């Protein structure tokens, strides 16, 4: 594959998520240099060129794309430096921690590729789910609910809303469009002023709705996305990696009748590999990424509105 024939990627941040992106870009034969501030982390990669200095990646003319897997609070400054250096960029979600910063980055990226790692949109199960929706198999989509729960990993730079919810919000927007109102409530138990649990509600035109419940203070891991249509309900379980559709109907006596769920098959592809392949293809063919700056700004606008609601004890915020 031509997109993987050259080592054209520099990556900064070899920590919690960065090590996964190192694996996939290295597997594709595209990773040239890793940058991290921790020498001990870099020693784990003796066969790959490493550096403590991000500028070394920016100055390397052979490096065309920069992958940024650092804390969210650093995304704005690092993405900006990379774009100003003429590099294409793939950044871990969220793009930035404010719409203002996000807009500036999108404006800077007009000559470069700016792609955000909204991983769920590359998941074969979500792609299959969207196909079912387009084919009318679920009927009219009325409601979406998402639970993303885990025990840790805590963040100091952003709360659980900004850390966990972007993936689910990106899928909800992709299916339903932008909400007209949002409302969020949350509680912080482990760190002052950093919510560990948030529940966000979204209202759309046509009486459609959604909610996203996220927590890093839960005894077990759960990743479930439920799509409620007028004909059937679909549930994607990210932990079990399965997609099940449940047809249902409402009897005249208002009794709900649900048939046995049907397990829907989808392609066995690793979503992160698909993200890496897409980024490399966009670099080579100068394609507009699926999860581009405009898409990232929509997610940021929703996150920022949810944060405003959180700050005002659940007040409804118009978008």
Buried (B, 14 or more C-beta within 10 A) or exposed (E): EEBBEBBBBBBBBBEEBBBBBBBBBBEBBBBBBBBBBEEEBBEBBEEBBBBEEBEBBBEBEEBBBBBBBBBBBBBBEBBBBBBEBEBBBBBBBBBBBBBEBBBBBBEBBEEBBBBBBBBBBBBBBBBBBBEBBEEEBBBEBBBBBBBBBBEEEBBEBBBBBBBBBBBBBBBBBBBBEBBEBBBBBBEBEEEEEBBBBBBBBBBBEEEBBBBBBBBBBBEEEBBBBBBBBEEBBBBBBBEEEBBBBBBBEEEEEEEEEEEEBEEBEBEEBBBBBBBBBBBBBBBBEEBEBBBBBEBBBBBBBBBBBBBEBBEEEBEEBEB
